[in-house]
Amino acid sequence: MGGGDIKFIAGVGALLGWKKVLLVIFLGSLLGSIVGVTLMALDKKDRKSQIPFGPYLAAGTLAAIFYGDELIRLYLDLISGNVRFF
């Protein structure tokens, strides 16, 4: 995570608020991890390789803008035991 990623997160936090910026960081990390593990499994990258984090933060930001409230509600329902998928 570089300085540009931190500035990006600060801007997203100013736009969306603290609850959704935590969601953005989680989703960006999750997406980046999935892509990174997939690339390592396909022998395209190794453990020392760097991949840019910004595109995954941007994808997490889009998900938080369009589905943020629903994702937060789903998470809270899952940890409380009230699972309502539909």
C-alpha positions as CSV (number, residue, x, y, z in Angstrom):
1,M,0.0,0.0,0.0
2,G,1.6,3.2,-1.2
3,G,1.0,6.9,-0.6
4,G,-1.4,7.1,-3.5
5,D,-3.6,4.4,-2.0
6,I,-3.7,6.3,1.3
7,K,-4.8,9.5,-0.5
8,F,-7.4,7.5,-2.5
9,I,-8.8,6.0,0.8
10,A,-8.8,9.5,2.3
11,G,-10.9,10.8,-0.6
12,V,-13.2,7.9,-0.5
13,G,-13.7,8.4,3.2
14,A,-14.6,12.0,2.7
15,L,-17.1,11.0,0.0
16,L,-18.7,8.0,1.7
17,G,-18.0,8.2,5.4
18,W,-16.2,6.0,7.9
19,K,-18.5,3.0,7.8
20,K,-18.3,2.6,4.0
21,V,-14.5,3.3,3.8
22,L,-14.0,0.3,6.1
23,L,-16.0,-1.7,3.7
24,V,-14.0,-0.4,0.7
25,I,-10.7,-1.4,2.4
26,F,-12.1,-4.9,3.2
27,L,-13.5,-5.4,-0.3
28,G,-10.3,-4.1,-2.0
29,S,-8.1,-6.4,0.2
30,L,-10.4,-9.3,-0.5
31,L,-10.4,-8.8,-4.3
32,G,-6.6,-8.1,-4.3
33,S,-6.0,-11.3,-2.3
34,I,-8.2,-13.4,-4.6
35,V,-6.3,-12.1,-7.7
36,G,-2.9,-12.4,-6.1
37,V,-3.5,-16.0,-5.0
38,T,-4.9,-16.9,-8.4
39,L,-1.9,-15.4,-10.1
40,M,0.4,-17.3,-7.8
41,A,-1.5,-20.5,-8.5
42,L,-1.1,-20.0,-12.3
43,D,2.7,-19.3,-11.8
44,K,2.4,-15.8,-13.2
45,K,3.6,-14.1,-10.0
46,D,5.5,-15.2,-7.0
47,R,5.3,-14.2,-3.3
48,K,7.7,-11.3,-3.8
49,S,5.9,-9.8,-6.8
50,Q,4.0,-6.6,-6.3
51,I,0.5,-5.9,-7.8
52,P,-1.1,-2.5,-7.8
53,F,-3.7,-2.0,-5.1
54,G,-5.6,1.0,-6.6
55,P,-7.7,-1.0,-9.0
56,Y,-9.0,-3.2,-6.3
57,L,-9.8,-0.2,-4.1
58,A,-11.6,1.4,-7.0
59,A,-13.7,-1.8,-7.4
60,G,-14.4,-1.9,-3.7
61,T,-15.5,1.8,-3.9
62,L,-17.9,1.1,-6.7
63,A,-19.4,-1.9,-4.7
64,A,-19.7,0.3,-1.6
65,I,-21.4,3.1,-3.6
66,F,-24.0,0.8,-5.2
67,Y,-24.4,-2.0,-2.6
68,G,-22.7,-0.6,0.6
69,D,-25.8,-0.5,2.8
70,E,-26.9,-4.0,1.8
71,L,-23.4,-5.5,2.3
72,I,-23.1,-3.9,5.7
73,R,-26.5,-5.2,6.7
74,L,-25.7,-8.7,5.4
75,Y,-22.5,-8.7,7.4
76,L,-24.2,-7.6,10.6
77,D,-26.9,-10.2,10.0
78,L,-24.3,-12.9,9.5
79,I,-22.4,-12.2,12.7
80,S,-25.6,-11.8,14.7
81,G,-27.1,-15.1,13.5
82,N,-30.0,-13.3,11.7
83,V,-29.3,-14.5,8.1
84,R,-31.8,-13.1,5.7
85,F,-30.7,-13.6,2.1
86,F,-34.0,-12.6,0.5
